Amino acid sequence: MATITVTYDGLELILSDNGHTNASRSEQINWHPGSGVKTVTNVTAKSTSPVSTENFWSNPPRENGVNFRGTINGTVEGAWDYDISCNVGTNNNPVIKTIDPRIQVLSR
């Protein structure tokens, strides 16, 4: 299981893996809010992603409390480019910031 912590430095979102996750087939990915991030609000594929959401995930990323969680397909090869959005404001006054990282599935 990979956990990616998303923090906010007052200007931009920062990912604990610097925006490039190396993962294995069937691995579960968790996006977790860190310092300056109230909640992870959305994880969606970019239109330019080499592999579609339907082919990349056996369980697509979805909300799990303040986190998002998904499980990579057991037969997929390649990469998934995506946008992750986070609330860096408050519940009453949300401020949404977005960053566009990549998950690369390691070949066996």
Biopython code that builds the backbone (N, CA, C, O; Angstrom):
import numpy as np
from Bio.PDB.StructureBuilder import StructureBuilder

atoms = [
    (1, "MET", "N", (0.839, -1.169, 0.000)),
    (1, "MET", "CA", (0.000, 0.000, 0.000)),
    (1, "MET", "C", (0.889, 1.239, 0.000)),
    (1, "MET", "O", (1.813, 1.349, 0.805)),
    (2, "ALA", "N", (0.603, 2.163, -0.904)),
    (2, "ALA", "CA", (1.328, 3.431, -0.959)),
    (2, "ALA", "C", (0.444, 4.523, -0.386)),
    (2, "ALA", "O", (-0.736, 4.619, -0.725)),
    (3, "THR", "N", (1.011, 5.340, 0.475)),
    (3, "THR", "CA", (0.307, 6.497, 1.004)),
    (3, "THR", "C", (1.012, 7.744, 0.517)),
    (3, "THR", "O", (2.210, 7.922, 0.740)),
    (4, "ILE", "N", (0.270, 8.601, -0.145)),
    (4, "ILE", "CA", (0.792, 9.857, -0.660)),
    (4, "ILE", "C", (0.206, 10.969, 0.203)),
    (4, "ILE", "O", (-1.006, 11.186, 0.206)),
    (5, "THR", "N", (1.059, 11.665, 0.926)),
    (5, "THR", "CA", (0.611, 12.775, 1.759)),
    (5, "THR", "C", (0.676, 14.054, 0.943)),
    (5, "THR", "O", (1.684, 14.355, 0.303)),
    (6, "VAL", "N", (-0.432, 14.809, 0.979)),
    (6, "VAL", "CA", (-0.532, 16.065, 0.246)),
    (6, "VAL", "C", (-0.488, 17.206, 1.249)),
    (6, "VAL", "O", (-1.331, 17.288, 2.143)),
    (7, "THR", "N", (0.504, 18.092, 1.098)),
    (7, "THR", "CA", (0.616, 19.253, 1.977)),
    (7, "THR", "C", (0.471, 20.530, 1.147)),
    (7, "THR", "O", (0.509, 20.500, -0.083)),
    (8, "TYR", "N", (0.306, 21.644, 1.847)),
    (8, "TYR", "CA", (0.155, 22.947, 1.197)),
    (8, "TYR", "C", (1.087, 23.925, 1.891)),
    (8, "TYR", "O", (1.057, 24.061, 3.114)),
    (9, "ASP", "N", (1.932, 24.622, 1.090)),
    (9, "ASP", "CA", (2.916, 25.553, 1.655)),
    (9, "ASP", "C", (2.476, 27.011, 1.606)),
    (9, "ASP", "O", (3.283, 27.911, 1.839)),
    (10, "GLY", "N", (1.199, 27.249, 1.305)),
    (10, "GLY", "CA", (0.689, 28.606, 1.189)),
    (10, "GLY", "C", (0.641, 29.081, -0.253)),
    (10, "GLY", "O", (-0.032, 30.066, -0.558)),
    (11, "LEU", "N", (1.347, 28.392, -1.146)),
    (11, "LEU", "CA", (1.348, 28.740, -2.574)),
    (11, "LEU", "C", (0.863, 27.585, -3.441)),
    (11, "LEU", "O", (0.079, 27.780, -4.370)),
    (12, "GLU", "N", (1.345, 26.360, -3.125)),
    (12, "GLU", "CA", (1.013, 25.214, -3.983)),
    (12, "GLU", "C", (0.940, 23.932, -3.170)),
    (12, "GLU", "O", (1.455, 23.844, -2.056)),
    (13, "LEU", "N", (0.280, 22.938, -3.764)),
    (13, "LEU", "CA", (0.240, 21.601, -3.165)),
    (13, "LEU", "C", (1.575, 20.908, -3.398)),
    (13, "LEU", "O", (2.210, 21.088, -4.437)),
    (14, "ILE", "N", (1.989, 20.116, -2.417)),
    (14, "ILE", "CA", (3.234, 19.352, -2.502)),
    (14, "ILE", "C", (2.908, 17.910, -2.148)),
    (14, "ILE", "O", (2.248, 17.647, -1.143)),
    (15, "LEU", "N", (3.370, 16.976, -2.973)),
    (15, "LEU", "CA", (3.139, 15.555, -2.726)),
    (15, "LEU", "C", (4.376, 14.926, -2.109)),
    (15, "LEU", "O", (5.502, 15.266, -2.475)),
    (16, "SER", "N", (4.169, 14.017, -1.182)),
    (16, "SER", "CA", (5.291, 13.383, -0.468)),
    (16, "SER", "C", (6.204, 12.597, -1.393)),
    (16, "SER", "O", (7.363, 12.360, -1.053)),
    (17, "ASP", "N", (5.705, 12.185, -2.563)),
    (17, "ASP", "CA", (6.543, 11.446, -3.519)),
    (17, "ASP", "C", (6.966, 12.342, -4.695)),
    (17, "ASP", "O", (7.370, 11.849, -5.748)),
    (18, "ASN", "N", (6.868, 13.647, -4.498)),
    (18, "ASN", "CA", (7.233, 14.643, -5.519)),
    (18, "ASN", "C", (6.437, 14.508, -6.808)),
    (18, "ASN", "O", (6.895, 14.950, -7.862)),
    (19, "GLY", "N", (5.255, 13.906, -6.743)),
    (19, "GLY", "CA", (4.372, 13.841, -7.901)),
    (19, "GLY", "C", (4.596, 12.670, -8.829)),
    (19, "GLY", "O", (3.977, 12.596, -9.891)),
    (20, "HIS", "N", (5.472, 11.750, -8.451)),
    (20, "HIS", "CA", (5.677, 10.568, -9.286)),
    (20, "HIS", "C", (5.687, 9.323, -8.393)),
    (20, "HIS", "O", (6.653, 9.059, -7.677)),
    (21, "THR", "N", (4.599, 8.577, -8.457)),
    (21, "THR", "CA", (4.448, 7.371, -7.651)),
    (21, "THR", "C", (4.829, 6.157, -8.485)),
    (21, "THR", "O", (4.292, 5.965, -9.576)),
    (22, "ASN", "N", (5.741, 5.343, -7.992)),
    (22, "ASN", "CA", (6.035, 4.037, -8.583)),
    (22, "ASN", "C", (5.259, 3.011, -7.784)),
    (22, "ASN", "O", (5.431, 2.905, -6.570)),
    (23, "ALA", "N", (4.407, 2.257, -8.454)),
    (23, "ALA", "CA", (3.524, 1.325, -7.758)),
    (23, "ALA", "C", (3.533, -0.031, -8.444)),
    (23, "ALA", "O", (3.984, -0.166, -9.581)),
    (24, "SER", "N", (3.035, -1.018, -7.743)),
    (24, "SER", "CA", (2.911, -2.376, -8.272)),
    (24, "SER", "C", (1.475, -2.637, -8.688)),
    (24, "SER", "O", (0.553, -1.962, -8.231)),
    (25, "ARG", "N", (1.294, -3.613, -9.550)),
    (25, "ARG", "CA", (-0.058, -4.046, -9.908)),
    (25, "ARG", "C", (-0.778, -4.482, -8.634)),
    (25, "ARG", "O", (-0.162, -5.038, -7.725)),
    (26, "SER", "N", (-2.059, -4.232, -8.576)),
    (26, "SER", "CA", (-2.936, -4.587, -7.447)),
    (26, "SER", "C", (-2.634, -3.797, -6.177)),
    (26, "SER", "O", (-3.186, -4.103, -5.121)),
    (27, "GLU", "N", (-1.776, -2.795, -6.259)),
    (27, "GLU", "CA", (-1.438, -2.014, -5.066)),
    (27, "GLU", "C", (-2.544, -1.002, -4.762)),
    (27, "GLU", "O", (-3.145, -0.414, -5.661)),
    (28, "GLN", "N", (-2.788, -0.825, -3.474)),
    (28, "GLN", "CA", (-3.739, 0.182, -3.028)),
    (28, "GLN", "C", (-2.997, 1.502, -2.850)),
    (28, "GLN", "O", (-1.904, 1.536, -2.283)),
    (29, "ILE", "N", (-3.596, 2.587, -3.338)),
    (29, "ILE", "CA", (-3.026, 3.919, -3.210)),
    (29, "ILE", "C", (-3.940, 4.744, -2.319)),
    (29, "ILE", "O", (-5.150, 4.790, -2.539)),
    (30, "ASN", "N", (-3.365, 5.394, -1.317)),
    (30, "ASN", "CA", (-4.105, 6.278, -0.421)),
    (30, "ASN", "C", (-3.549, 7.687, -0.534)),
    (30, "ASN", "O", (-2.338, 7.891, -0.443)),
    (31, "TRP", "N", (-4.431, 8.657, -0.730)),
    (31, "TRP", "CA", (-4.039, 10.064, -0.721)),
    (31, "TRP", "C", (-4.515, 10.630, 0.605)),
    (31, "TRP", "O", (-5.702, 10.554, 0.923)),
    (32, "HIS", "N", (-3.598, 11.198, 1.381)),
    (32, "HIS", "CA", (-3.856, 11.612, 2.754)),
    (32, "HIS", "C", (-3.536, 13.101, 2.914)),
    (32, "HIS", "O", (-2.469, 13.540, 2.486)),
    (33, "PRO", "N", (-4.443, 13.897, 3.525)),
    (33, "PRO", "CA", (-4.141, 15.316, 3.739)),
    (33, "PRO", "C", (-3.095, 15.499, 4.834)),
    (33, "PRO", "O", (-3.179, 14.894, 5.903)),
    (34, "GLY", "N", (-2.117, 16.338, 4.549)),
    (34, "GLY", "CA", (-1.088, 16.683, 5.525)),
    (34, "GLY", "C", (-1.228, 18.145, 5.933)),
    (34, "GLY", "O", (-2.316, 18.716, 5.853)),
    (35, "SER", "N", (-0.151, 18.736, 6.359)),
    (35, "SER", "CA", (-0.125, 20.115, 6.838)),
    (35, "SER", "C", (-0.705, 21.072, 5.798)),
    (35, "SER", "O", (-0.304, 21.062, 4.635)),
    (36, "GLY", "N", (-1.651, 21.894, 6.236)),
    (36, "GLY", "CA", (-2.243, 22.905, 5.382)),
    (36, "GLY", "C", (-3.374, 22.423, 4.495)),
    (36, "GLY", "O", (-4.001, 23.231, 3.809)),
    (37, "VAL", "N", (-3.654, 21.113, 4.490)),
    (37, "VAL", "CA", (-4.722, 20.551, 3.652)),
    (37, "VAL", "C", (-5.839, 20.039, 4.551)),
    (37, "VAL", "O", (-5.616, 19.185, 5.410)),
    (38, "LYS", "N", (-7.045, 20.569, 4.345)),
    (38, "LYS", "CA", (-8.197, 20.138, 5.138)),
    (38, "LYS", "C", (-8.694, 18.768, 4.678)),
    (38, "LYS", "O", (-8.864, 17.857, 5.489)),
    (39, "THR", "N", (-8.929, 18.627, 3.356)),
    (39, "THR", "CA", (-9.407, 17.359, 2.796)),
    (39, "THR", "C", (-8.921, 17.192, 1.361)),
    (39, "THR", "O", (-8.662, 18.171, 0.660)),
    (40, "VAL", "N", (-8.802, 15.944, 0.938)),
    (40, "VAL", "CA", (-8.619, 15.626, -0.482)),
    (40, "VAL", "C", (-10.038, 15.598, -1.047)),
    (40, "VAL", "O", (-10.888, 14.861, -0.545)),
    (41, "THR", "N", (-10.302, 16.392, -2.085)),
    (41, "THR", "CA", (-11.675, 16.528, -2.583)),
    (41, "THR", "C", (-11.947, 15.761, -3.868)),
    (41, "THR", "O", (-13.096, 15.417, -4.144)),
    (42, "ASN", "N", (-10.900, 15.481, -4.671)),
    (42, "ASN", "CA", (-11.137, 14.775, -5.927)),
    (42, "ASN", "C", (-9.827, 14.235, -6.491)),
    (42, "ASN", "O", (-8.772, 14.854, -6.348)),
    (43, "VAL", "N", (-9.910, 13.078, -7.129)),
    (43, "VAL", "CA", (-8.798, 12.470, -7.860)),
    (43, "VAL", "C", (-9.382, 12.003, -9.184)),
    (43, "VAL", "O", (-10.205, 11.089, -9.214)),
    (44, "THR", "N", (-8.955, 12.636, -10.293)),
    (44, "THR", "CA", (-9.528, 12.325, -11.602)),
    (44, "THR", "C", (-8.446, 12.225, -12.669)),
    (44, "THR", "O", (-7.411, 12.885, -12.577)),
    (45, "ALA", "N", (-8.687, 11.404, -13.673)),
    (45, "ALA", "CA", (-7.737, 11.223, -14.775)),
    (45, "ALA", "C", (-7.655, 12.478, -15.628)),
    (45, "ALA", "O", (-8.643, 13.185, -15.824)),
    (46, "LYS", "N", (-6.456, 12.739, -16.131)),
    (46, "LYS", "CA", (-6.283, 13.775, -17.135)),
    (46, "LYS", "C", (-6.692, 13.187, -18.486)),
    (46, "LYS", "O", (-6.555, 11.983, -18.706)),
    (47, "SER", "N", (-7.182, 14.014, -19.372)),
    (47, "SER", "CA", (-7.604, 13.530, -20.691)),
    (47, "SER", "C", (-6.414, 12.989, -21.491)),
    (47, "SER", "O", (-6.601, 12.229, -22.441)),
    (48, "THR", "N", (-5.201, 13.377, -21.110)),
    (48, "THR", "CA", (-3.990, 12.938, -21.815)),
    (48, "THR", "C", (-3.337, 11.711, -21.175)),
    (48, "THR", "O", (-2.249, 11.310, -21.587)),
    (49, "SER", "N", (-3.982, 11.113, -20.181)),
    (49, "SER", "CA", (-3.399, 9.960, -19.495)),
    (49, "SER", "C", (-3.167, 8.805, -20.464)),
    (49, "SER", "O", (-4.051, 8.476, -21.255)),
    (50, "PRO", "N", (-1.962, 8.174, -20.412)),
    (50, "PRO", "CA", (-1.676, 7.047, -21.307)),
    (50, "PRO", "C", (-2.610, 5.861, -21.121)),
    (50, "PRO", "O", (-2.872, 5.132, -22.077)),
    (51, "VAL", "N", (-3.122, 5.651, -19.902)),
    (51, "VAL", "CA", (-4.034, 4.541, -19.618)),
    (51, "VAL", "C", (-5.311, 5.138, -19.029)),
    (51, "VAL", "O", (-5.243, 6.020, -18.172)),
    (52, "SER", "N", (-6.470, 4.667, -19.478)),
    (52, "SER", "CA", (-7.746, 5.187, -18.988)),
    (52, "SER", "C", (-8.006, 4.744, -17.554)),
    (52, "SER", "O", (-7.420, 3.775, -17.071)),
    (53, "THR", "N", (-8.892, 5.467, -16.885)),
    (53, "THR", "CA", (-9.286, 5.127, -15.516)),
    (53, "THR", "C", (-9.864, 3.722, -15.465)),
    (53, "THR", "O", (-9.543, 2.953, -14.559)),
    (54, "GLU", "N", (-10.717, 3.378, -16.433)),
    (54, "GLU", "CA", (-11.372, 2.068, -16.447)),
    (54, "GLU", "C", (-10.363, 0.929, -16.532)),
    (54, "GLU", "O", (-10.572, -0.129, -15.939)),
    (55, "ASN", "N", (-9.268, 1.138, -17.268)),
    (55, "ASN", "CA", (-8.258, 0.090, -17.421)),
    (55, "ASN", "C", (-7.213, 0.103, -16.314)),
    (55, "ASN", "O", (-6.615, -0.934, -16.027)),
    (56, "PHE", "N", (-6.981, 1.249, -15.687)),
    (56, "PHE", "CA", (-5.914, 1.359, -14.697)),
    (56, "PHE", "C", (-6.319, 0.844, -13.314)),
    (56, "PHE", "O", (-5.502, 0.256, -12.604)),
    (57, "TRP", "N", (-7.569, 1.063, -12.936)),
    (57, "TRP", "CA", (-8.018, 0.773, -11.570)),
    (57, "TRP", "C", (-8.996, -0.385, -11.525)),
    (57, "TRP", "O", (-9.907, -0.462, -12.350)),
    (58, "SER", "N", (-8.816, -1.297, -10.562)),
    (58, "SER", "CA", (-9.854, -2.293, -10.286)),
    (58, "SER", "C", (-10.902, -1.674, -9.360)),
    (58, "SER", "O", (-12.084, -2.006, -9.454)),
    (59, "ASN", "N", (-10.478, -0.783, -8.474)),
    (59, "ASN", "CA", (-11.357, 0.035, -7.635)),
    (59, "ASN", "C", (-10.903, 1.476, -7.806)),
    (59, "ASN", "O", (-9.912, 1.878, -7.196)),
    (60, "PRO", "N", (-11.602, 2.270, -8.622)),
    (60, "PRO", "CA", (-11.163, 3.639, -8.892)),
    (60, "PRO", "C", (-11.088, 4.488, -7.622)),
    (60, "PRO", "O", (-11.778, 4.208, -6.642)),
    (61, "PRO", "N", (-10.258, 5.515, -7.641)),
    (61, "PRO", "CA", (-10.148, 6.390, -6.462)),
    (61, "PRO", "C", (-11.501, 6.977, -6.079)),
    (61, "PRO", "O", (-12.243, 7.482, -6.922)),
    (62, "ARG", "N", (-11.797, 6.898, -4.795)),
    (62, "ARG", "CA", (-13.026, 7.495, -4.270)),
    (62, "ARG", "C", (-12.789, 7.956, -2.845)),
    (62, "ARG", "O", (-11.839, 7.552, -2.174)),
    (63, "GLU", "N", (-13.683, 8.810, -2.419)),
    (63, "GLU", "CA", (-13.588, 9.407, -1.088)),
    (63, "GLU", "C", (-13.643, 8.337, -0.017)),
    (63, "GLU", "O", (-14.427, 7.391, -0.094)),
    (64, "ASN", "N", (-12.785, 8.509, 0.993)),
    (64, "ASN", "CA", (-12.734, 7.615, 2.142)),
    (64, "ASN", "C", (-12.457, 8.494, 3.363)),
    (64, "ASN", "O", (-11.317, 8.589, 3.817)),
    (65, "GLY", "N", (-13.494, 9.130, 3.888)),
    (65, "GLY", "CA", (-13.311, 10.116, 4.960)),
    (65, "GLY", "C", (-12.677, 11.371, 4.378)),
    (65, "GLY", "O", (-13.189, 11.921, 3.402)),
    (66, "VAL", "N", (-11.568, 11.836, 4.959)),
    (66, "VAL", "CA", (-10.844, 13.000, 4.416)),
    (66, "VAL", "C", (-9.813, 12.564, 3.384)),
    (66, "VAL", "O", (-9.156, 13.404, 2.770)),
    (67, "ASN", "N", (-9.668, 11.265, 3.189)),
    (67, "ASN", "CA", (-8.716, 10.693, 2.230)),
    (67, "ASN", "C", (-9.420, 10.289, 0.945)),
    (67, "ASN", "O", (-10.646, 10.330, 0.851)),
    (68, "PHE", "N", (-8.617, 9.895, -0.049)),
    (68, "PHE", "CA", (-9.110, 9.192, -1.231)),
    (68, "PHE", "C", (-8.325, 7.890, -1.304)),
    (68, "PHE", "O", (-7.168, 7.835, -0.888)),
    (69, "ARG", "N", (-8.955, 6.835, -1.836)),
    (69, "ARG", "CA", (-8.307, 5.521, -1.915)),
    (69, "ARG", "C", (-8.720, 4.823, -3.202)),
    (69, "ARG", "O", (-9.873, 4.910, -3.625)),
    (70, "GLY", "N", (-7.765, 4.126, -3.826)),
    (70, "GLY", "CA", (-8.050, 3.332, -5.013)),
    (70, "GLY", "C", (-7.111, 2.134, -5.068)),
    (70, "GLY", "O", (-6.061, 2.135, -4.426)),
    (71, "THR", "N", (-7.489, 1.104, -5.840)),
    (71, "THR", "CA", (-6.665, -0.087, -6.008)),
    (71, "THR", "C", (-6.375, -0.283, -7.491)),
    (71, "THR", "O", (-7.287, -0.317, -8.318)),
    (72, "ILE", "N", (-5.090, -0.410, -7.812)),
    (72, "ILE", "CA", (-4.641, -0.565, -9.196)),
    (72, "ILE", "C", (-5.019, -1.954, -9.716)),
    (72, "ILE", "O", (-4.961, -2.942, -8.984)),
    (73, "ASN", "N", (-5.403, -2.010, -10.978)),
    (73, "ASN", "CA", (-5.744, -3.259, -11.655)),
    (73, "ASN", "C", (-4.541, -4.219, -11.619)),
    (73, "ASN", "O", (-3.395, -3.783, -11.727)),
    (74, "GLY", "N", (-4.803, -5.498, -11.472)),
    (74, "GLY", "CA", (-3.749, -6.501, -11.368)),
    (74, "GLY", "C", (-3.056, -6.857, -12.673)),
    (74, "GLY", "O", (-2.045, -7.560, -12.662)),
    (75, "THR", "N", (-3.583, -6.383, -13.799)),
    (75, "THR", "CA", (-2.981, -6.721, -15.091)),
    (75, "THR", "C", (-2.517, -5.490, -15.874)),
    (75, "THR", "O", (-2.044, -5.627, -17.002)),
    (76, "VAL", "N", (-2.640, -4.316, -15.309)),
    (76, "VAL", "CA", (-2.341, -3.074, -16.029)),
    (76, "VAL", "C", (-0.840, -2.868, -16.233)),
    (76, "VAL", "O", (-0.024, -3.297, -15.417)),
    (77, "GLU", "N", (-0.496, -2.211, -17.323)),
    (77, "GLU", "CA", (0.877, -1.758, -17.563)),
    (77, "GLU", "C", (0.799, -0.294, -17.948)),
    (77, "GLU", "O", (-0.183, 0.139, -18.552)),
    (78, "GLY", "N", (1.820, 0.471, -17.607)),
    (78, "GLY", "CA", (1.876, 1.861, -18.035)),
    (78, "GLY", "C", (1.673, 2.846, -16.912)),
    (78, "GLY", "O", (1.935, 2.557, -15.744)),
    (79, "ALA", "N", (1.191, 4.034, -17.297)),
    (79, "ALA", "CA", (1.083, 5.136, -16.349)),
    (79, "ALA", "C", (-0.313, 5.744, -16.392)),
    (79, "ALA", "O", (-1.030, 5.629, -17.386)),
    (80, "TRP", "N", (-0.684, 6.399, -15.278)),
    (80, "TRP", "CA", (-1.945, 7.104, -15.160)),
    (80, "TRP", "C", (-1.634, 8.525, -14.729)),
    (80, "TRP", "O", (-1.122, 8.742, -13.631)),
    (81, "ASP", "N", (-1.937, 9.492, -15.579)),
    (81, "ASP", "CA", (-1.757, 10.905, -15.256)),
    (81, "ASP", "C", (-3.076, 11.424, -14.716)),
    (81, "ASP", "O", (-4.138, 11.130, -15.266)),
    (82, "TYR", "N", (-3.012, 12.200, -13.637)),
    (82, "TYR", "CA", (-4.247, 12.605, -12.977)),
    (82, "TYR", "C", (-4.128, 13.973, -12.328)),
    (82, "TYR", "O", (-3.036, 14.518, -12.171)),
    (83, "ASP", "N", (-5.271, 14.507, -11.959)),
    (83, "ASP", "CA", (-5.350, 15.726, -11.165)),
    (83, "ASP", "C", (-5.844, 15.339, -9.783)),
    (83, "ASP", "O", (-6.748, 14.515, -9.644)),
    (84, "ILE", "N", (-5.247, 15.935, -8.764)),
    (84, "ILE", "CA", (-5.731, 15.769, -7.401)),
    (84, "ILE", "C", (-6.062, 17.156, -6.877)),
    (84, "ILE", "O", (-5.247, 18.075, -6.955)),
    (85, "SER", "N", (-7.271, 17.296, -6.341)),
    (85, "SER", "CA", (-7.734, 18.569, -5.803)),
    (85, "SER", "C", (-7.905, 18.446, -4.298)),
    (85, "SER", "O", (-8.340, 17.415, -3.785)),
    (86, "CYS", "N", (-7.551, 19.529, -3.596)),
    (86, "CYS", "CA", (-7.618, 19.532, -2.140)),
    (86, "CYS", "C", (-8.181, 20.855, -1.641)),
    (86, "CYS", "O", (-7.962, 21.903, -2.247)),
    (87, "ASN", "N", (-8.906, 20.794, -0.533)),
    (87, "ASN", "CA", (-9.385, 21.994, 0.133)),
    (87, "ASN", "C", (-8.294, 22.457, 1.100)),
    (87, "ASN", "O", (-7.938, 21.744, 2.038)),
    (88, "VAL", "N", (-7.770, 23.658, 0.860)),
    (88, "VAL", "CA", (-6.747, 24.224, 1.751)),
    (88, "VAL", "C", (-7.335, 25.354, 2.584)),
    (88, "VAL", "O", (-6.613, 26.048, 3.301)),
    (89, "GLY", "N", (-8.651, 25.537, 2.486)),
    (89, "GLY", "CA", (-9.355, 26.543, 3.283)),
    (89, "GLY", "C", (-10.029, 25.888, 4.468)),
    (89, "GLY", "O", (-9.450, 25.029, 5.133)),
    (90, "THR", "N", (-11.254, 26.301, 4.724)),
    (90, "THR", "CA", (-12.042, 25.730, 5.817)),
    (90, "THR", "C", (-13.299, 25.105, 5.226)),
    (90, "THR", "O", (-13.564, 25.243, 4.032)),
    (91, "ASN", "N", (-14.068, 24.421, 6.062)),
    (91, "ASN", "CA", (-15.331, 23.854, 5.591)),
    (91, "ASN", "C", (-16.303, 24.957, 5.169)),
    (91, "ASN", "O", (-17.036, 24.794, 4.193)),
    (92, "ASN", "N", (-16.313, 26.082, 5.901)),
    (92, "ASN", "CA", (-17.213, 27.185, 5.587)),
    (92, "ASN", "C", (-16.706, 28.064, 4.452)),
    (92, "ASN", "O", (-17.499, 28.722, 3.779)),
    (93, "ASN", "N", (-15.404, 28.083, 4.233)),
    (93, "ASN", "CA", (-14.797, 28.913, 3.190)),
    (93, "ASN", "C", (-13.740, 28.090, 2.456)),
    (93, "ASN", "O", (-12.545, 28.330, 2.625)),
    (94, "PRO", "N", (-14.172, 27.109, 1.632)),
    (94, "PRO", "CA", (-13.204, 26.235, 0.966)),
    (94, "PRO", "C", (-12.377, 26.972, -0.082)),
    (94, "PRO", "O", (-12.873, 27.858, -0.777)),
    (95, "VAL", "N", (-11.125, 26.593, -0.178)),
    (95, "VAL", "CA", (-10.212, 27.069, -1.216)),
    (95, "VAL", "C", (-9.626, 25.817, -1.853)),
    (95, "VAL", "O", (-8.896, 25.072, -1.198)),
    (96, "ILE", "N", (-9.939, 25.578, -3.126)),
    (96, "ILE", "CA", (-9.520, 24.349, -3.800)),
    (96, "ILE", "C", (-8.255, 24.611, -4.620)),
    (96, "ILE", "O", (-8.202, 25.544, -5.421)),
    (97, "LYS", "N", (-7.243, 23.777, -4.406)),
    (97, "LYS", "CA", (-5.993, 23.805, -5.165)),
    (97, "LYS", "C", (-5.834, 22.456, -5.849)),
    (97, "LYS", "O", (-6.287, 21.433, -5.336)),
    (98, "THR", "N", (-5.180, 22.459, -7.022)),
    (98, "THR", "CA", (-5.025, 21.230, -7.815)),
    (98, "THR", "C", (-3.574, 21.070, -8.263)),
    (98, "THR", "O", (-2.884, 22.054, -8.530)),
    (99, "ILE", "N", (-3.122, 19.819, -8.340)),
    (99, "ILE", "CA", (-1.794, 19.466, -8.851)),
    (99, "ILE", "C", (-1.957, 18.248, -9.751)),
    (99, "ILE", "O", (-2.907, 17.482, -9.588)),
    (100, "ASP", "N", (-1.037, 18.059, -10.704)),
    (100, "ASP", "CA", (-1.201, 16.970, -11.682)),
    (100, "ASP", "C", (-0.014, 16.005, -11.697)),
    (100, "ASP", "O", (0.921, 16.181, -12.477)),
    (101, "PRO", "N", (-0.052, 14.989, -10.835)),
    (101, "PRO", "CA", (1.020, 13.987, -10.762)),
    (101, "PRO", "C", (0.780, 12.783, -11.687)),
    (101, "PRO", "O", (-0.115, 12.790, -12.532)),
    (102, "ARG", "N", (1.619, 11.745, -11.494)),
    (102, "ARG", "CA", (1.569, 10.517, -12.295)),
    (102, "ARG", "C", (1.829, 9.309, -11.398)),
    (102, "ARG", "O", (2.629, 9.364, -10.464)),
    (103, "ILE", "N", (1.125, 8.211, -11.709)),
    (103, "ILE", "CA", (1.412, 6.907, -11.112)),
    (103, "ILE", "C", (1.947, 6.017, -12.220)),
    (103, "ILE", "O", (1.308, 5.861, -13.260)),
    (104, "GLN", "N", (3.105, 5.439, -12.002)),
    (104, "GLN", "CA", (3.731, 4.524, -12.965)),
    (104, "GLN", "C", (3.721, 3.123, -12.369)),
    (104, "GLN", "O", (4.230, 2.903, -11.270)),
    (105, "VAL", "N", (3.137, 2.172, -13.106)),
    (105, "VAL", "CA", (3.122, 0.783, -12.642)),
    (105, "VAL", "C", (4.444, 0.152, -13.052)),
    (105, "VAL", "O", (4.845, 0.199, -14.215)),
    (106, "LEU", "N", (5.110, -0.439, -12.068)),
    (106, "LEU", "CA", (6.400, -1.088, -12.307)),
    (106, "LEU", "C", (6.183, -2.409, -13.026)),
    (106, "LEU", "O", (5.272, -3.162, -12.681)),
    (107, "SER", "N", (6.998, -2.694, -14.009)),
    (107, "SER", "CA", (6.883, -3.963, -14.716)),
    (107, "SER", "C", (7.418, -5.077, -13.833)),
    (107, "SER", "O", (8.306, -4.860, -13.009)),
    (108, "ARG", "N", (6.876, -6.257, -14.012)),
    (108, "ARG", "CA", (7.270, -7.404, -13.158)),
    (108, "ARG", "C", (8.497, -8.078, -13.713)),
    (108, "ARG", "O", (8.978, -9.055, -13.140)),
]
sb = StructureBuilder()
sb.init_structure("model")
sb.init_model(0)
sb.init_chain("A")
sb.init_seg("    ")
for serial, (resi, resn, name, xyz) in enumerate(atoms, 1):
    if name == "N":
        sb.init_residue(resn, " ", resi, " ")
    sb.init_atom(name, np.array(xyz, "f"), 0.0, 1.0, " ", f" {name:<3s}", serial, name[0])
structure = sb.get_structure()
